[in-house]
Every structure is written in structure tokens, then in C-alpha cells.
Amino acid sequence: MKFEAMMLRGLFLACVTVCGLVLGAMLSTTPGNMRLTAGSRIAAALESAPSNCALPPDGVVCPRADG
């Protein structure tokens, strides 16, 4: 009985350790696509470009400009 209790405690400790490491990894890392777009020239161009289509006051439909 003592051996089984020791094995269960070890398994519990291993599970808590793995869960803690996974949680820490999720909280401390940023996705790769966020790192790539943050410093790119395309992101800077999109941020500085004026909007071609301003939404109407209701915000539902963007009218299409023909021409």
C-alpha cells in the first residue's frame, strides 16, 4: 500500500508540474504571426494608409463606390 501511495503522489506531482509549465508557456509567449507583422513594412503601410471606405453611421454596410 505504501508503494502505491508513493506512486500516486509522484504522478500527481508530475501532472501539476506539467500543467504549471504549460500554463507558464501560454502566458509568456507571443504567437509567431504577431511577431512577424509587428515590424514589417506591410503592417506600417496598412496602419498609415487612409481608409477607402468609411462606414456609414449605422455601421452595417460599407457602400460600394462604382467607378
Buried (B, 14 or more C-beta within 10 A) or exposed (E): EEEEEEEEEEEEEEEEEEEEEEEEEEEEEEEEEEEEEEEEEEEEEEEEEEEEEEEEEEEEEEEEEEE
